[in-house]
Amino acid sequence: MQFLSILVWSLLGTFTATVGTETDIDCLKYIKASLEDPFGYLKSSWDFTNKTEGYICRFSKVDCWNNLENRVLNLRLSGLGLRGRFPLGIQNCTSLTGLDLSNNELQGSIPFNISIILPFITSLDLSSNNFSGEIPSNIANCSCLNFLKLDHNRLTGHIPEQIGWLTRLKVFSVSNNLLSGPVPRFQNVTISADSYANNVGLCGGPLERCRVRHPRKFDYSFNSGFAIGYVVFSVSVVTVYASYCVPWVKVGKRSKMITISRSEKYITRMNFRDLSKATENFSQQNIIGVGQMGTMYKATLPNGWSIAVKRLSNLIDLEEHFDLEEQFMSELKTLGKLRHENLLTLFGFCVESKERLLVYKYISNGNLFDWLHSTEDKKKILEWPLRVKIAVGLARGMAWLHHGNNFRVAHLNISSKCILLDQNFEPKLSNFGKAMLINPNEINSSSSFSIDIEFWEQCYLKEDVFYFGIVLLELITGKKATSLTNSDDGSLDKWISDFSSSFFCLYDAIDNPIIGQGHDAEIFEFLGVAYKCVQGLPEQRPSMLDVYKTVSIIGERYYLADNSEISEQTESI
């Protein structure tokens, strides 16, 4: 018991609550260090050698809650000529409610996790900069926002419809960008046409009515080839007519069954009528899952094989559901070219009229969320060795995605609901509708489409690492992700530090079926890994490759395969 106590505190020794005033000082230091200040406004005013109480409250452009306390309330950094990217370390200003970075020369994307960086923000002004990329839908989680200005930038894509759910919003402007698609429907405020002026294709609301458009012409050629580094085994998929087959699919004249030969490395276009028949006209009895993207059905082929068919929902009015079709395309173009033992296999697709369907390998044991949190079947209990197997398999698949030689993929939607379990409880990662895939040659190249490696890692890959940590905490505690990320003060660090403040509280946090079964030492080792993954600052989180190496060593030590197999798995990444 004494050894175990020492082990726990050595792993969790850093689980201490931070003092808000100290983090606010670190916040300003980070901003000063990370931004170019050509006119010396910050350099001349922000002097951190003065250690008197409340000294940062006397800095230029800084408002505090109390002038005797180093807690930053507002940062007014407009028109200072600042250069660089959005300063991620600003999240250390834990009480910040107002941020004005307008009229500078900032560039890059708005952080995808803006609501985590600025959880209590009420006023956010990023106008008149050079911000690019899409407006993150996560900004809708900044529930206190009443002032949001993003105009005069180079933002592209659609305005997230979720912004319309910000009930306190009074001022909103995205004029003079490169935005397109329908504008949000706001609940409690009327936004004028001027707020949307000078964009490339916005419509709806106070603007012109969105035109009803025909479904996008689907690119069946897939010029990139959907090349995969693995042999695709022969599999009969579904009965279709030759007129619905893409050129690379061979159709037998008698059986009219599609067969993917061993030399083919493509997915298959399928017939809606036959998929409807295989699901018994999409019978409710065949529903095996319902998500934001659509409904999943179990289907049975004439030869007795089972497949899973996802039918996208709400595609009757395509002009109001651009994002859903984009998710369909992302899933198709990303998962369609990937083959790995820990990824769900995509067999084919169907595009007919307003119907969009994706066809997958059927996974018999459902998803991890239901195994951990099912209320209907209380007998569903995952023993600790299986939880280790799931964690190691998931880490293996994610490391392969992040560090592949021919591609790099950020999943951006990791959760226990998208982790499927086969009959041997090998995890299969699914739901690639929000994924981003890039060619490694695009990183730091001279091409106009080049991607900054630091930006790619910090803003995309490290988000995946964070949510892997959440899944790992679910495996350890048995708690839902929502209860982990929505603690009393909205801080995951606070939640962890609360239960780790006492050895006995730490025991109370572990899922009852696995504690005290002879695995406690390993459980706390995994808890240490999870803690590293959910660090507030992305740069403090490990890479998925490092995470995989760590958890596979733990798994090898206690439960999993022999050294040679683990070594081969590591090399395959």
Backbone torsions as a table, in degrees:
resi	resn	phi	psi	omega
1	MET	NA	-39.9	179.3
2	GLN	-64.3	-40.7	178.1
3	PHE	-61.5	-42.2	-178.9
4	LEU	-64.0	-38.6	178.2
5	SER	-62.3	-43.1	179.1
6	ILE	-63.2	-41.2	179.8
7	LEU	-61.7	-46.0	-178.6
8	VAL	-60.6	-47.9	-176.1
9	TRP	-73.7	-24.7	174.2
10	SER	-70.0	-33.6	178.7
11	LEU	-77.7	-35.9	-170.8
12	LEU	-112.4	20.1	-177.5
13	GLY	-62.5	-23.6	-179.3
14	THR	-89.6	3.0	-178.7
15	PHE	-80.7	69.8	179.5
16	THR	-122.7	146.9	179.2
17	ALA	-69.8	140.4	-180.0
18	THR	-93.9	149.5	177.7
19	VAL	-84.0	126.2	-173.8
20	GLY	-55.9	-39.5	-176.3
21	THR	-67.8	-35.3	178.8
22	GLU	-66.9	-41.0	179.6
23	THR	-67.8	-32.2	178.1
24	ASP	-65.1	-37.2	176.0
25	ILE	-64.7	-44.7	176.6
26	ASP	-60.4	-37.0	179.1
27	CYS	-58.6	-49.0	-178.4
28	LEU	-68.8	-36.0	176.9
29	LYS	-62.4	-40.7	-180.0
30	TYR	-64.1	-45.5	-179.3
31	ILE	-60.1	-46.2	-179.1
32	LYS	-62.9	-39.5	-177.0
33	ALA	-76.9	-31.2	-171.6
34	SER	-90.1	-16.1	-177.6
35	LEU	-109.1	139.7	171.5
36	GLU	-73.3	134.5	-175.8
37	ASP	-124.7	73.8	-169.7
38	PRO	-61.4	-26.6	-178.5
39	PHE	-99.4	1.4	172.5
40	GLY	71.7	21.9	-179.5
41	TYR	-63.5	-46.4	-178.6
42	LEU	-75.9	-37.5	-179.0
43	LYS	-60.7	-39.2	-176.2
44	SER	-80.0	-27.6	-173.9
45	SER	-101.7	-36.2	-173.2
46	TRP	-90.0	88.3	-177.4
47	ASP	-105.0	109.2	-175.3
48	PHE	-90.1	4.9	176.9
49	THR	-78.6	-21.1	177.3
50	ASN	-78.4	120.8	-175.2
51	LYS	-110.2	16.8	179.4
52	THR	-68.9	157.1	-176.3
53	GLU	-62.4	129.7	178.3
54	GLY	72.9	20.8	-172.6
55	TYR	-66.4	-31.6	-178.6
56	ILE	-70.2	-17.3	179.2
57	CYS	-71.9	-12.2	177.0
58	ARG	-95.7	0.3	175.9
59	PHE	-67.5	146.2	174.9
60	SER	-63.7	139.9	176.1
61	LYS	74.1	11.1	-178.7
62	VAL	-117.9	126.6	172.9
63	ASP	-110.6	138.1	180.0
64	CYS	-114.4	161.3	174.7
65	TRP	-65.6	-38.8	-178.2
66	ASN	-146.9	129.1	-174.9
67	ASN	-66.3	-10.0	177.7
68	LEU	-100.2	5.6	-177.3
69	GLU	-135.0	133.7	-177.2
70	ASN	-80.2	61.6	177.2
71	ARG	-121.8	112.9	-173.6
72	VAL	-79.1	129.8	178.6
73	LEU	-99.1	-48.9	-178.2
74	ASN	-134.6	145.6	170.8
75	LEU	-120.4	119.1	-177.4
76	ARG	-112.7	82.9	-173.3
77	LEU	-107.3	32.4	-177.8
78	SER	-75.2	139.9	170.5
79	GLY	67.4	30.0	-178.9
80	LEU	-99.9	0.1	-179.1
81	GLY	72.5	21.4	-176.9
82	LEU	-66.7	143.7	-179.5
83	ARG	-126.4	151.6	179.3
84	GLY	129.6	-160.5	179.8
85	ARG	-104.9	170.3	177.3
86	PHE	-56.3	124.0	-175.3
87	PRO	-73.6	102.7	-175.5
88	LEU	-63.2	-28.3	-179.8
89	GLY	-67.3	-3.4	179.9
90	ILE	-65.5	-15.3	178.9
91	GLN	-68.6	-12.9	175.3
92	ASN	-74.8	-13.2	169.7
93	CYS	-81.1	81.6	-165.5
94	THR	-70.8	-12.2	-179.0
95	SER	-114.3	13.9	-174.6
96	LEU	-66.6	130.3	176.6
97	THR	-117.4	-19.1	-179.4
98	GLY	-133.1	130.4	179.1
99	LEU	-137.1	120.2	178.4
100	ASP	-121.6	105.9	177.2
101	LEU	-112.8	19.4	-173.8
102	SER	-68.0	160.1	174.9
103	ASN	56.6	46.0	173.0
104	ASN	-124.0	-162.0	179.2
105	GLU	-124.1	42.4	179.8
106	LEU	-78.0	150.1	-176.1
107	GLN	-140.8	-179.1	-178.0
108	GLY	87.8	-172.8	-176.5
109	SER	-87.8	155.1	168.2
110	ILE	-72.7	131.6	-175.1
111	PRO	-53.4	136.8	-178.4
112	PHE	-65.0	-26.6	-177.9
113	ASN	-107.4	44.0	-174.2
114	ILE	-57.7	-32.7	-178.4
115	SER	-71.7	-24.8	175.6
116	ILE	-78.5	-36.7	179.1
117	ILE	-70.6	-39.2	-177.1
118	LEU	-126.1	69.4	-171.8
119	PRO	-68.6	-24.7	-175.4
120	PHE	-114.3	17.8	-174.6
121	ILE	-67.2	134.4	175.6
122	THR	-112.1	-25.5	-179.5
123	SER	-134.8	120.5	-178.5
124	LEU	-132.2	117.7	-179.1
125	ASP	-124.2	106.9	177.9
126	LEU	-114.2	17.3	-174.1
127	SER	-68.2	159.9	175.0
128	SER	56.5	52.4	172.0
129	ASN	-130.8	-157.3	176.7
130	ASN	-123.4	33.0	178.6
131	PHE	-63.0	140.5	-178.1
132	SER	-130.5	-177.4	-177.9
133	GLY	82.1	-170.2	-176.8
134	GLU	-91.2	156.2	172.9
135	ILE	-73.3	122.3	-176.2
136	PRO	-68.8	133.9	178.4
137	SER	-64.5	-22.1	179.5
138	ASN	-60.9	-18.8	-179.5
139	ILE	-63.2	-22.3	178.1
140	ALA	-68.7	-14.3	176.8
141	ASN	-83.3	-4.7	172.8
142	CYS	-80.3	75.4	-166.9
143	SER	-67.5	-15.0	-179.1
144	CYS	-90.3	-4.4	-175.2
145	LEU	-60.4	130.1	170.0
146	ASN	-126.8	-3.3	-179.7
147	PHE	-143.7	115.1	-177.6
148	LEU	-137.6	113.2	179.5
149	LYS	-122.7	119.1	179.5
150	LEU	-124.8	13.3	-174.0
151	ASP	-71.0	163.5	178.1
152	HIS	56.8	54.7	172.0
153	ASN	-132.4	-157.8	177.3
154	ARG	-126.3	40.5	-178.2
155	LEU	-72.6	142.7	-176.8
156	THR	-125.0	176.9	177.7
157	GLY	81.9	-156.9	-177.6
158	HIS	-101.0	155.1	172.2
159	ILE	-79.3	123.0	-178.7
160	PRO	-57.4	127.8	-178.5
161	GLU	-63.6	-21.7	-178.7
162	GLN	-64.4	-21.3	178.4
163	ILE	-60.1	-30.0	177.9
164	GLY	-64.6	-13.7	179.9
165	TRP	-86.0	-3.6	178.9
166	LEU	-75.1	96.7	-170.7
167	THR	-70.4	-19.3	-178.1
168	ARG	-95.6	-4.3	-174.6
169	LEU	-67.2	130.0	179.6
170	LYS	-116.8	-31.6	-179.2
171	VAL	-126.8	128.2	-179.1
172	PHE	-146.2	127.6	-179.6
173	SER	-145.4	129.3	175.7
174	VAL	-131.3	22.7	-177.6
175	SER	-63.4	158.1	176.2
176	ASN	58.1	53.8	171.7
177	ASN	-130.1	-157.1	178.9
178	LEU	-124.5	38.9	-173.6
179	LEU	-84.3	157.0	179.5
180	SER	-146.5	170.5	176.9
181	GLY	90.8	-178.5	-176.6
182	PRO	-71.6	146.0	177.7
183	VAL	-84.2	157.8	-178.4
184	PRO	-66.2	157.1	173.6
185	ARG	-100.0	106.8	-177.0
186	PHE	-83.5	146.2	-174.5
187	GLN	-86.9	-43.0	-169.2
188	ASN	-121.3	13.4	-178.0
189	VAL	-151.0	149.4	176.5
190	THR	-102.6	120.9	-179.7
191	ILE	-100.5	127.9	-175.7
192	SER	-78.3	164.4	178.8
193	ALA	-62.9	-28.8	179.8
194	ASP	-60.6	-28.4	-178.5
195	SER	-70.8	-15.0	-179.3
196	TYR	-114.0	4.0	-170.7
197	ALA	-61.7	150.3	172.6
198	ASN	60.5	49.6	168.7
199	ASN	-117.6	169.9	-170.2
200	VAL	-83.0	-18.9	-176.2
201	GLY	-172.1	36.8	177.7
202	LEU	-76.6	150.3	-179.0
203	CYS	-153.8	168.6	179.5
204	GLY	86.1	173.9	-179.9
205	GLY	61.1	-128.1	179.6
206	PRO	-78.3	-5.1	-179.0
207	LEU	-94.4	-173.4	177.3
208	GLU	-62.1	149.8	179.7
209	ARG	-63.5	138.7	178.8
210	CYS	-65.0	135.2	179.1
211	ARG	-75.4	141.0	174.3
212	VAL	-72.7	119.7	-175.3
213	ARG	-109.9	154.8	178.4
214	HIS	-77.5	153.9	176.9
215	PRO	-55.2	143.3	-178.9
216	ARG	-59.8	141.3	174.3
217	LYS	-68.7	124.5	-174.6
218	PHE	-81.9	135.4	179.3
219	ASP	-84.3	95.0	-177.6
220	TYR	-80.6	-9.8	-177.0
221	SER	-76.4	-32.3	-177.7
222	PHE	45.8	68.4	-173.1
223	ASN	-55.1	-29.5	-179.7
224	SER	-69.0	-15.3	168.5
225	GLY	95.5	-12.3	-174.1
226	PHE	48.3	34.8	-179.8
227	ALA	-65.9	138.0	179.3
228	ILE	-127.8	151.8	-176.3
229	GLY	-87.5	12.2	-176.1
230	TYR	-127.3	155.7	178.8
231	VAL	-75.5	128.0	176.9
232	VAL	-90.3	118.3	-176.0
233	PHE	-73.2	156.1	-179.6
234	SER	-67.4	134.6	-179.7
235	VAL	-152.1	130.5	173.0
236	SER	-79.0	130.0	-171.3
237	VAL	-108.4	-57.8	-177.2
238	VAL	-168.6	152.9	178.6
239	THR	-73.6	128.9	178.7
240	VAL	-143.8	162.4	174.5
241	TYR	-88.3	150.7	-175.8
242	ALA	-60.3	-29.6	-177.6
243	SER	-69.0	-16.0	-180.0
244	TYR	-100.6	5.2	-174.9
245	CYS	-96.1	142.4	173.4
246	VAL	-77.6	160.3	-169.0
247	PRO	-58.2	-28.6	-172.7
248	TRP	-84.9	0.2	-177.8
249	VAL	-97.0	130.5	178.4
250	LYS	-93.1	133.3	-178.3
251	VAL	-118.9	124.2	176.8
252	GLY	-72.6	136.0	-175.1
253	LYS	-67.2	-33.2	-176.0
254	ARG	-82.0	-54.9	-173.7
255	SER	-85.5	-21.2	-176.2
256	LYS	53.3	32.5	176.9
257	MET	-95.3	133.9	177.3
258	ILE	-74.5	135.2	175.9
259	THR	-130.5	128.4	175.1
260	ILE	-94.3	115.2	-176.8
261	SER	-77.4	167.3	-177.1
262	ARG	-64.1	-23.6	-178.1
263	SER	-87.9	-10.7	-177.6
264	GLU	-88.4	143.7	-176.6
265	LYS	-131.1	45.3	-176.6
266	TYR	-133.8	161.0	171.7
267	ILE	-93.3	172.2	-166.0
268	THR	-120.1	139.4	171.4
269	ARG	-81.9	136.0	-173.4
270	MET	-122.8	168.2	-174.5
271	ASN	-96.2	131.0	-177.3
272	PHE	-62.6	-41.0	-177.1
273	ARG	-61.5	-39.6	-178.9
274	ASP	-74.4	-33.9	175.3
275	LEU	-68.0	-37.6	176.2
276	SER	-61.5	-42.5	179.1
277	LYS	-64.7	-41.2	-177.6
278	ALA	-66.8	-25.6	178.2
279	THR	-99.8	11.7	-176.9
280	GLU	55.7	52.3	-179.9
281	ASN	59.2	41.8	178.0
282	PHE	54.3	51.0	-179.0
283	SER	-65.2	143.1	178.1
284	GLN	-61.4	-27.9	179.5
285	GLN	-67.0	-19.3	-179.4
286	ASN	-97.8	2.9	178.8
287	ILE	-70.8	127.4	178.2
288	ILE	-118.0	-1.2	177.7
289	GLY	-179.5	147.9	177.9
290	VAL	-132.5	125.7	179.6
291	GLY	-131.6	-176.1	-179.5
292	GLN	-64.6	-31.3	-175.9
293	MET	-82.6	-29.8	-179.6
294	GLY	167.7	-164.8	-177.0
295	THR	-111.7	135.6	-179.7
296	MET	-101.3	132.1	-179.7
297	TYR	-120.2	147.0	169.5
298	LYS	-87.4	133.2	-179.1
299	ALA	-125.9	147.7	-179.9
300	THR	-119.0	125.4	179.9
301	LEU	-82.1	162.7	179.8
302	PRO	-57.1	-28.1	179.9
303	ASN	-84.6	3.5	176.9
304	GLY	93.9	-6.6	179.8
305	TRP	-72.3	150.1	177.5
306	SER	-105.8	138.2	173.4
307	ILE	-131.6	168.2	176.8
308	ALA	-115.8	132.6	-177.4
309	VAL	-120.6	120.4	176.6
310	LYS	-98.2	121.0	179.0
311	ARG	-106.3	117.0	-177.8
312	LEU	-68.5	143.6	-177.5
313	SER	-101.9	163.4	172.1
314	ASN	57.6	37.4	177.0
315	LEU	-101.7	13.6	179.1
316	ILE	-66.2	-42.0	178.7
317	ASP	-111.6	92.0	-173.5
318	LEU	-65.4	-27.4	-176.2
319	GLU	-67.3	-22.5	179.8
320	GLU	-99.0	2.4	-176.2
321	HIS	-136.3	45.7	177.4
322	PHE	-58.5	-41.7	-174.0
323	ASP	-63.7	-34.5	-179.4
324	LEU	-67.1	-41.8	178.5
325	GLU	-69.5	-33.1	177.0
326	GLU	-65.5	-37.1	176.1
327	GLN	-64.4	-39.7	176.7
328	PHE	-58.7	-47.3	-179.3
329	MET	-65.3	-39.6	-179.8
330	SER	-64.4	-44.5	178.2
331	GLU	-60.8	-42.1	-176.5
332	LEU	-68.4	-46.2	-175.2
333	LYS	-78.5	-23.1	-179.7
334	THR	-92.2	-63.6	-178.3
335	LEU	-66.3	-24.1	179.4
336	GLY	-65.2	-24.0	-178.4
337	LYS	-106.7	7.0	-177.1
338	LEU	-111.4	137.5	172.5
339	ARG	-137.0	117.9	179.3
340	HIS	-154.6	150.2	-175.1
341	GLU	-64.0	-19.2	-179.4
342	ASN	-109.5	19.2	172.6
343	LEU	-118.0	144.3	175.9
344	LEU	-65.7	135.2	-179.0
345	THR	-83.0	125.8	175.2
346	LEU	-95.8	118.8	-179.5
347	PHE	-87.0	-40.8	-173.0
348	GLY	-170.5	-171.5	-175.5
349	PHE	-149.8	167.3	174.7
350	CYS	-142.5	129.1	175.1
351	VAL	-130.0	105.4	178.8
352	GLU	-142.5	122.1	-178.8
353	SER	53.2	-122.2	-179.3
354	LYS	-95.9	7.9	-178.6
355	GLU	-91.5	137.3	174.1
356	ARG	-133.0	122.2	-179.2
357	LEU	-134.4	147.3	175.6
358	LEU	-124.5	139.5	-174.2
359	VAL	-118.9	125.5	-174.4
360	TYR	-123.7	167.5	167.8
361	LYS	-66.4	137.5	-179.9
362	TYR	-78.1	129.9	-179.7
363	ILE	-111.7	119.0	-163.2
364	SER	-76.6	-25.7	-172.7
365	ASN	-96.6	13.0	175.7
366	GLY	71.0	-156.8	-176.2
367	ASN	-107.2	161.8	-176.5
368	LEU	-63.2	-37.4	-178.7
369	PHE	-55.1	-47.4	-177.9
370	ASP	-65.6	-35.1	178.6
371	TRP	-68.1	-34.1	-177.9
372	LEU	-86.5	-30.4	-169.2
373	HIS	-126.8	12.9	-177.0
374	SER	-63.2	133.3	175.9
375	THR	-100.6	-19.2	-178.0
376	GLU	-78.4	-37.1	-176.8
377	ASP	-122.7	90.9	-175.5
378	LYS	-72.2	-8.4	178.6
379	LYS	-80.8	-6.9	178.7
380	LYS	-73.8	101.1	-179.8
381	ILE	-128.6	124.7	175.8
382	LEU	-93.5	118.9	175.5
383	GLU	-69.8	156.9	-175.0
384	TRP	-57.9	-41.8	178.7
385	PRO	-57.5	-36.2	177.9
386	LEU	-69.9	-35.0	177.9
387	ARG	-65.2	-37.5	176.0
388	VAL	-63.9	-44.3	180.0
389	LYS	-59.8	-41.5	-180.0
390	ILE	-66.0	-44.3	-179.7
391	ALA	-62.8	-43.9	-179.1
392	VAL	-66.7	-42.9	179.6
393	GLY	-64.0	-42.1	178.2
394	LEU	-63.6	-44.1	178.8
395	ALA	-62.4	-37.9	178.9
396	ARG	-62.4	-47.5	180.0
397	GLY	-63.4	-42.1	-179.1
398	MET	-69.4	-37.2	176.9
399	ALA	-64.0	-38.7	177.3
400	TRP	-63.8	-39.8	178.0
401	LEU	-65.5	-44.2	-174.8
402	HIS	-73.6	-29.2	-169.2
403	HIS	-125.7	25.7	177.6
404	GLY	-63.9	153.3	-179.3
405	ASN	-77.5	-34.8	-175.0
406	ASN	-98.8	-6.8	-177.7
407	PHE	-164.9	162.8	171.7
408	ARG	-133.0	132.0	-176.4
409	VAL	-127.2	129.0	168.8
410	ALA	-104.3	123.5	-174.9
411	HIS	-75.0	-48.9	173.6
412	LEU	67.2	17.5	177.6
413	ASN	-152.5	36.7	-176.4
414	ILE	-70.8	128.7	173.6
415	SER	-161.3	166.4	179.9
416	SER	-66.4	-20.2	179.4
417	LYS	-74.7	-22.8	-178.8
418	CYS	-101.0	12.1	176.5
419	ILE	-107.1	107.7	-179.1
420	LEU	-93.3	153.1	-176.5
421	LEU	-122.3	123.8	179.9
422	ASP	-81.2	-172.8	-174.8
423	GLN	-63.7	-20.3	177.8
424	ASN	-102.7	11.1	-179.3
425	PHE	62.4	30.2	170.4
426	GLU	-82.5	126.7	-175.8
427	PRO	-75.1	143.0	177.2
428	LYS	-126.3	114.7	-179.0
429	LEU	-77.8	132.3	-177.7
430	SER	-129.5	-168.4	176.3
431	ASN	58.9	71.3	179.7
432	PHE	-99.4	24.0	-176.5
433	GLY	-66.1	-21.5	179.8
434	LYS	-111.8	9.3	-174.1
435	ALA	-70.3	154.9	173.9
436	MET	-122.1	128.9	178.9
437	LEU	-120.1	130.9	178.4
438	ILE	-132.0	159.1	172.5
439	ASN	-85.4	130.3	179.9
440	PRO	-54.4	-26.0	179.9
441	ASN	-68.3	-16.6	179.7
442	GLU	-80.8	-11.4	-177.0
443	ILE	-81.3	122.3	177.6
444	ASN	56.8	29.5	177.0
445	SER	-91.0	174.7	179.6
446	SER	-86.3	-1.0	-179.6
447	SER	-66.4	153.4	177.5
448	SER	-67.1	-14.2	179.3
449	PHE	-102.9	15.2	-175.9
450	SER	-67.3	153.5	-178.0
451	ILE	-121.8	132.1	178.7
452	ASP	-70.3	127.4	-174.5
453	ILE	-62.0	-41.0	-179.4
454	GLU	-65.3	-42.3	178.8
455	PHE	-63.4	-44.8	179.8
456	TRP	-59.5	-44.6	-177.6
457	GLU	-71.6	-46.3	-174.4
458	GLN	-73.4	-36.1	-173.1
459	CYS	-94.4	-18.3	-176.6
460	TYR	-122.2	-59.4	-176.2
461	LEU	-64.0	-39.1	-177.8
462	LYS	-72.7	-18.8	171.5
463	GLU	-67.0	-42.8	176.5
464	ASP	-59.8	-41.6	179.7
465	VAL	-60.7	-43.0	179.8
466	PHE	-57.8	-48.6	-175.9
467	TYR	-77.0	-21.3	167.2
468	PHE	-62.8	-41.8	177.3
469	GLY	-59.9	-38.5	177.4
470	ILE	-63.5	-45.1	178.1
471	VAL	-61.4	-40.5	178.8
472	LEU	-62.6	-39.7	176.4
473	LEU	-65.6	-35.6	174.8
474	GLU	-61.6	-43.5	179.4
475	LEU	-62.7	-34.0	-176.3
476	ILE	-82.6	-43.3	-172.4
477	THR	-96.8	-21.6	-174.0
478	GLY	75.4	4.5	-179.3
479	LYS	-88.0	151.2	176.6
480	LYS	-71.1	152.9	-179.6
481	ALA	-59.2	-34.6	-178.8
482	THR	-64.2	-34.9	178.9
483	SER	-76.3	-23.6	177.5
484	LEU	-77.5	-41.1	-174.7
485	THR	-91.9	-10.0	179.7
486	ASN	-117.3	58.7	176.1
487	SER	-72.1	-179.0	-173.4
488	ASP	-55.4	-39.1	-179.6
489	ASP	-105.2	11.7	178.0
490	GLY	75.6	10.3	-174.5
491	SER	-110.9	122.0	176.8
492	LEU	-67.1	-37.8	177.3
493	ASP	-58.8	-39.7	179.2
494	LYS	-65.1	-42.0	179.1
495	TRP	-60.4	-45.5	-179.0
496	ILE	-66.1	-45.5	-177.6
497	SER	-66.0	-29.8	178.4
498	ASP	-65.3	-49.7	-175.9
499	PHE	-79.4	-17.4	-179.9
500	SER	-93.6	0.6	-178.7
501	SER	-71.4	-16.7	179.1
502	SER	-137.5	141.0	178.9
503	PHE	-60.1	-39.2	-178.2
504	PHE	-74.1	-34.5	174.6
505	CYS	-62.7	-35.1	179.6
506	LEU	-63.7	-43.9	176.5
507	TYR	-61.9	-39.0	-179.2
508	ASP	-63.8	-26.2	-176.5
509	ALA	-78.6	-19.9	-177.8
510	ILE	-77.0	142.4	179.2
511	ASP	-57.9	128.5	-173.4
512	ASN	-53.7	-42.3	-176.0
513	PRO	-64.5	-16.7	-175.1
514	ILE	-110.3	-14.3	-177.5
515	ILE	-80.5	144.4	176.4
516	GLY	72.3	20.8	-179.2
517	GLN	-108.0	16.6	179.8
518	GLY	92.5	5.6	-177.0
519	HIS	-116.0	11.5	-169.6
520	ASP	-60.0	-39.5	-179.0
521	ALA	-61.1	-44.3	179.5
522	GLU	-66.2	-38.2	-179.9
523	ILE	-59.1	-43.5	-179.0
524	PHE	-70.9	-29.0	174.1
525	GLU	-64.4	-43.8	177.4
526	PHE	-65.1	-34.9	177.9
527	LEU	-63.1	-37.6	175.9
528	GLY	-63.1	-38.6	176.4
529	VAL	-63.8	-45.0	-179.9
530	ALA	-60.0	-42.1	-179.2
531	TYR	-60.4	-41.9	178.5
532	LYS	-63.4	-35.8	-176.9
533	CYS	-70.7	-28.9	-174.4
534	VAL	-101.5	21.1	174.7
535	GLN	-57.0	144.6	-176.3
536	GLY	-62.8	-40.0	-179.4
537	LEU	-91.3	127.3	-178.3
538	PRO	-54.8	-37.8	-176.5
539	GLU	-67.9	-15.0	178.7
540	GLN	-88.1	-7.8	-179.3
541	ARG	-87.9	147.5	177.3
542	PRO	-74.6	167.8	173.0
543	SER	-78.8	160.9	178.5
544	MET	-66.8	-28.2	177.1
545	LEU	-64.7	-43.5	177.5
546	ASP	-65.5	-39.9	178.6
547	VAL	-61.5	-46.3	-179.5
548	TYR	-60.4	-44.8	-179.9
549	LYS	-60.3	-40.4	-178.9
550	THR	-66.7	-51.3	-175.7
551	VAL	-70.8	-29.9	178.9
552	SER	-70.6	-33.5	176.2
553	ILE	-65.5	-43.1	177.1
554	ILE	-62.4	-45.5	179.4
555	GLY	-62.9	-40.3	179.3
556	GLU	-63.4	-39.5	-176.3
557	ARG	-64.7	-34.0	-171.3
558	TYR	-109.6	-43.5	-167.8
559	TYR	-132.3	-34.4	-163.0
560	LEU	-85.6	-156.3	-170.3
561	ALA	-67.4	175.4	-179.8
562	ASP	-74.7	175.0	-173.3
563	ASN	-58.2	-40.6	-175.4
564	SER	-65.0	-40.3	-178.7
565	GLU	-68.3	-43.8	178.5
566	ILE	-61.5	-41.3	179.1
567	SER	-61.3	-42.8	179.7
568	GLU	-64.3	-39.2	179.6
569	GLN	-64.7	-41.5	-179.9
570	THR	-63.7	-42.2	-179.4
571	GLU	-66.7	-29.3	-177.4
572	SER	-69.9	-20.6	178.0
573	ILE	-70.0	NA	NA
